[in-house]
Amino acid sequence: MTNTNDHDGGAPPRAGVEQVQRIGSWKVTMWLPLDSTSGNPREIRIEPHEAGDPQEVARGITTTVLRQIDTAAFAEEVGSLAKLAHSGQQAVESFRRELASLPKGVSDEYLAVLSALYVRFVNAGRRAPAQDLELWTGTKQATLKGHLRAARQRGFLTKVEGKPGGQLTDKAVETLRGINVEEVRQP
């Protein structure tokens, strides 16, 4: 079983968990998206295995092959991961509600929280912190980049030339102290 973020052709990337089983001359791939609340696969793909018997492949997929697909083992293995992903999604939704409770618009409070979250992602070594911000805030990356630019211009976040990064300024720390931490929890 592996975590995947692969995709076909021009389709957008899909985050999920997949497991591959070999049944005779067939490769069976089961996939479950990370936002799923069950452990059962959402997709099952059956294709000839690279080392499969050409004669068996020529006969096609039989009911014998279909009966051997072990979705129960997949669900058992993935069930705890699905629960973890679901709880993670609940944390994101809770953060979004709490972020929405801040003063409307691009307020100082919003910029301070956004800057703190951004710095947290950068310090955690995230390669694309703007993507993480998009997930956590529900705001498009282009808009978030503008908000981060505003945070730097208003003195909440320092600038790092040519790459993601920066540090919270004293102004940001003071603004964050004025926000009830119970209201806005960071991931």
Beta strands, then each sheet from edge to edge (+ up, - down):
strand 1: 2-4
strand 2: 16-23
strand 3: 26-33
strand 4: 43-48
sheet 1: 1+ 2- 3+ 4-
end
